[in-house]
Amino acid sequence: TRAKAGKTSAGPAKLDEVISSTLAFLLAFSCLHRENCAVVIGVAGSETAILYPRKGGESSLSNAVHDQAEMGGKVNARLLRDGVRLGVTELIARCAGKMSQQKKEAENQSADE
């Protein structure tokens, strides 16, 4: 998408570009062999989280494939996309909250001095 927009590869990528590229890679990886399994781990600031598969719910590892296990199982692309995007959103919110709290604590310490 960066090449289509006339952008060079230099410079930071937008979060949406990174997510789209990651999803494309994961879908290609899962298509190579039905027994492949992918786990997406995200890092933001000092926070780390497993973005996919989600813990419990519809996109948990046991529900991440939509074929029977004895048939080999295929990755459900919608659950993969939704799980990664939700995980990224939660991770960024957690990181931003922690950074805001640290900033307030630093301001309080400087006001006390």
C-alpha positions as CSV (number, residue, x, y, z in Angstrom):
1,T,0.0,0.0,0.0
2,R,2.9,2.4,0.6
3,A,4.2,1.9,-2.9
4,K,0.7,2.6,-4.4
5,A,0.6,5.8,-2.3
6,G,3.9,6.9,-3.8
7,K,5.7,6.5,-0.5
8,T,9.2,5.1,-0.2
9,S,10.0,2.4,2.3
10,A,11.9,4.8,4.5
11,G,10.2,6.2,7.6
12,P,7.8,4.7,10.1
13,A,4.8,2.7,8.9
14,K,1.3,3.6,10.0
15,L,-0.3,1.2,12.5
16,D,-3.0,0.2,10.0
17,E,-0.3,-0.7,7.4
18,V,1.5,-2.9,10.0
19,I,-1.7,-4.7,11.0
20,S,-2.7,-5.2,7.4
21,S,0.7,-6.6,6.5
22,T,0.8,-8.8,9.6
23,L,-2.7,-10.2,8.7
24,A,-1.7,-10.9,5.1
25,F,1.4,-12.8,6.3
26,L,-0.6,-14.8,8.8
27,L,-3.2,-15.8,6.2
28,A,-0.5,-16.8,3.7
29,F,1.4,-18.7,6.5
30,S,-1.8,-20.6,7.5
31,C,-2.5,-21.5,3.8
32,L,0.8,-23.1,3.4
33,H,-0.1,-26.0,5.6
34,R,-3.3,-26.6,7.5
35,E,-1.5,-27.7,10.6
36,N,0.3,-24.4,10.9
37,C,-0.7,-22.4,14.0
38,A,0.1,-18.7,14.5
39,V,0.4,-16.7,17.7
40,V,0.6,-12.9,17.5
41,I,2.4,-11.1,20.3
42,G,2.3,-7.3,20.6
43,V,4.6,-4.9,22.4
44,A,3.7,-1.3,23.2
45,G,5.9,0.7,25.6
46,S,6.6,-1.6,28.5
47,E,3.4,-3.7,27.9
48,T,3.3,-7.1,26.2
49,A,0.3,-9.1,25.2
50,I,-0.8,-12.1,23.2
51,L,-3.0,-10.5,20.5
52,Y,-4.1,-13.7,18.8
53,P,-5.5,-16.1,19.7
54,R,-7.6,-14.4,22.3
55,K,-8.2,-15.9,25.7
56,G,-11.6,-17.5,25.8
57,G,-14.5,-16.5,23.6
58,E,-15.0,-16.9,19.9
59,S,-11.4,-16.4,18.8
60,S,-9.7,-18.6,21.4
61,L,-7.3,-21.1,20.0
62,S,-9.8,-23.9,20.2
63,N,-12.2,-21.9,18.0
64,A,-9.6,-20.3,15.7
65,V,-10.2,-22.9,13.0
66,H,-13.5,-23.5,11.4
67,D,-13.0,-27.0,10.1
68,Q,-13.0,-30.2,12.1
69,A,-9.6,-31.1,13.6
70,E,-9.6,-34.4,11.8
71,M,-10.0,-32.5,8.5
72,G,-6.9,-30.4,9.2
73,G,-8.6,-27.2,10.1
74,K,-8.4,-23.8,8.3
75,V,-7.8,-20.5,10.0
76,N,-10.9,-18.4,10.2
77,A,-9.8,-15.1,8.6
78,R,-12.5,-13.0,10.1
79,L,-11.7,-14.2,13.7
80,L,-8.0,-13.6,13.0
81,R,-8.6,-10.1,11.8
82,D,-11.0,-9.2,14.6
83,G,-8.7,-10.8,17.3
84,V,-5.6,-9.0,16.2
85,R,-7.3,-5.6,15.8
86,L,-9.1,-6.0,19.2
87,G,-5.8,-7.1,20.8
88,V,-3.9,-4.1,19.4
89,T,-6.6,-1.7,20.6
90,E,-6.5,-3.1,24.1
91,L,-2.7,-3.1,24.2
92,I,-2.5,0.5,23.1
93,A,-5.2,1.5,25.6
94,R,-3.3,-0.3,28.4
95,C,0.0,1.3,27.4
96,A,-1.5,4.8,27.2
97,G,-3.2,4.3,30.6
98,K,0.1,3.2,32.2
99,M,2.0,6.1,30.6
100,S,-0.6,8.6,31.8
101,Q,-0.4,7.2,35.3
102,Q,3.4,7.5,35.3
103,K,3.2,11.0,34.0
104,K,0.8,12.0,36.8
105,E,3.0,10.3,39.4
106,A,6.1,12.2,38.1
107,E,4.1,15.5,38.2
108,N,3.0,14.8,41.8
109,Q,6.6,14.0,42.8
110,S,7.9,17.2,41.3
111,A,5.1,19.3,43.0
112,D,6.0,17.7,46.4
113,E,9.7,18.7,46.0
